[in-house]
Amino acid sequence: QVQVVESGGGLVQAGGPLSLSCAASGSLFNINDIYWYRRTPGNQREFVASISRGGMTNLADSVKGRFTISRDNTKNTAYLQMNSLKPEDTAVYLCNAWTVRGYSFWGQGTQVTVSS
């Protein structure tokens, strides 16, 4: 079993930064790809960013140039640095970790609220 825990959410003014962390822990599994999604107030789930174990990244068009994803494999932790935040970035941010054996685990999410 793998536990995925997001942290770092909160309330921020538009234009400000916020950094999220996604820590995966558990026995016997190594983490392969890690994804960030967000669930909007309208309950839509959107892809935000992903990073492979080797560091290859992919970002949604809506966050390119503003968000950066990175990871520390020694800690099985991924980070989402969010800059120039907009009110439309308000959402619950969810981390999804895939193990090298092909199992997928989700965290509970962390709320990000951007005030205008």
KEPAMAR-658379 format. One record per residue (C-alpha): x, y, z; residue in three letters. Coordinates in steps of 0.2 Angstrom, whole numbers, padded with zeros to 4 digits, always signed. Example, Ala and Ser with C-alpha at 12.3 -4.5 7.8 and 13.67 -1.06 7.14 Angstrom:
<sites>
+0062-0022+0039ALA
+0068-0005+0036SER
</sites>
This chain:
<sites>
+0000+0000+0000GLN
+0006+0018-0004VAL
+0000+0033+0005GLN
+0000+0049-0004VAL
-0001+0066+0006VAL
-0003+0083-0001GLU
+0002+0099+0008SER
+0005+0117+0006GLY
-0012+0123+0000GLY
-0020+0139+0007GLY
-0027+0156+0003LEU
-0017+0168-0008VAL
-0020+0184-0017GLN
-0020+0184-0036ALA
-0003+0186-0043GLY
+0005+0178-0028GLY
+0015+0161-0026PRO
+0011+0145-0018LEU
+0020+0129-0017SER
+0012+0112-0015LEU
+0021+0095-0010SER
+0015+0077-0013CYS
+0024+0064-0002ALA
+0021+0046-0006ALA
+0026+0033+0007SER
+0024+0015+0009GLY
+0033-0002+0009SER
+0041-0011-0006LEU
+0035+0001-0020PHE
+0045+0013-0030ASN
+0036+0028-0037ILE
+0036+0030-0056ASN
+0025+0045-0063ASP
+0017+0058-0052ILE
+0003+0068-0058TYR
-0006+0084-0051TRP
-0024+0086-0055TYR
-0036+0099-0048ARG
-0055+0098-0045ARG
-0063+0115-0048THR
-0078+0122-0039PRO
-0088+0116-0053GLY
-0082+0098-0049ASN
-0072+0096-0065GLN
-0056+0087-0063ARG
-0042+0094-0074GLU
-0024+0089-0077PHE
-0012+0101-0071VAL
+0006+0093-0072ALA
+0015+0077-0072SER
+0033+0071-0070ILE
+0041+0055-0073SER
+0054+0046-0062ARG
+0067+0052-0074GLY
+0061+0070-0073GLY
+0052+0072-0089MET
+0038+0085-0086THR
+0022+0090-0094ASN
+0011+0105-0090LEU
-0007+0109-0095ALA
-0008+0124-0107ASP
-0017+0134-0094SER
-0002+0134-0082VAL
+0013+0134-0093LYS
+0024+0148-0089GLY
+0017+0150-0071ARG
+0018+0132-0063PHE
+0034+0121-0062THR
+0034+0103-0056ILE
+0049+0095-0049SER
+0053+0079-0038ARG
+0065+0072-0026ASP
+0066+0053-0029ASN
+0076+0050-0013THR
+0060+0057-0004LYS
+0047+0050-0016ASN
+0040+0068-0016THR
+0035+0079-0030ALA
+0033+0098-0029TYR
+0021+0110-0038LEU
+0028+0128-0038GLN
+0013+0139-0043MET
+0017+0158-0047ASN
+0006+0172-0054SER
-0009+0163-0047LEU
-0026+0168-0054LYS
-0043+0166-0046PRO
-0047+0153-0059GLU
-0033+0142-0051ASP
-0044+0140-0036THR
-0047+0121-0034ALA
-0043+0106-0024VAL
-0026+0100-0030TYR
-0025+0081-0030LEU
-0009+0071-0032CYS
-0009+0054-0041ASN
+0006+0043-0039ALA
+0009+0028-0050TRP
+0021+0014-0044THR
+0033+0005-0056VAL
+0022-0010-0054ARG
+0007+0000-0062GLY
-0003+0004-0046TYR
-0011+0021-0044SER
-0014+0030-0028PHE
-0022+0046-0024TRP
-0021+0058-0010GLY
-0035+0067-0001GLN
-0031+0084-0009GLY
-0026+0101-0003THR
-0037+0117-0006GLN
-0030+0132-0015VAL
-0040+0147-0015THR
-0035+0163-0025VAL
-0043+0179-0020SER
-0045+0193-0033SER
</sites>
